[in-house]
Structures are given as structure tokens and as C-alpha cells.
Amino acid sequence: MLAEARSLTCPALFVRGAVAPAVDHLPPRQAESTTALVTGLDRELATLPHTADLAAGHLLHLERPAETARLIREFIG
């Protein structure tokens, strides 16, 4: 996925949960490259926080649909 994301030439929004298992178990170097993917480019990274009441894992569109939709609406303006 990182290679495809790096090749994007249009604005892009990456949304992740603070405790997404797919990200939490990455080796540190790969996790850093996920964040670096958006640095200095026309890309945005949004991280929804995990709280006692609301999960913020890998399925944000199911766990936090309203917040995910809000982030997308804000991004596309």
C-alpha cells in the first residue's frame, strides 16, 4: 500500500485510528514511514483518538462513521 500511496499525484486523506492493530504491530521503521508518507506532500493524515467509550481501530467507517464522514467532508471542502 505504501508504494501505491507514494505514487499519488492528487490531494489525499489518510484516516487511521489511534489503536489500529494493523498499524500498532508494524515494526517501528515501517510505522514511521506511514507517517512520513504524508509529510511535505499534498496529503493529510488524520488520527481519531481511542477513548473508553469509542473505539478507534482499523474499521473507522464502522466504529466512528460520523467522525470519519466529517473528516472526509472537511477534506473535500
C-alpha positions, 0 to 999 in steps of 0.5 A, a space after each residue: 500500500 505504501 508504494 501505491 500511496 507514494 505514487 499519488 499525484 492528487 490531494 489525499 486523506 489518510 484516516 487511521 485510528 489511534 489503536 489500529 492493530 494493523 498499524 500498532 504491530 508494524 515494526 517501528 521503521 515501517 510505522 514511521 514511514 506511514 507517517 512520513 508518507 504524508 509529510 511535505 506532500 499534498 496529503 493529510 493524515 488524520 488520527 481519531 483518538 481511542 477513548 473508553 467509550 469509542 473505539 478507534 481501530 482499523 474499521 473507522 467507517 464502522 466504529 466512528 462513521 460520523 467522525 470519519 464522514 466529517 473528516 472526509 467532508 472537511 477534506 473535500 471542502 
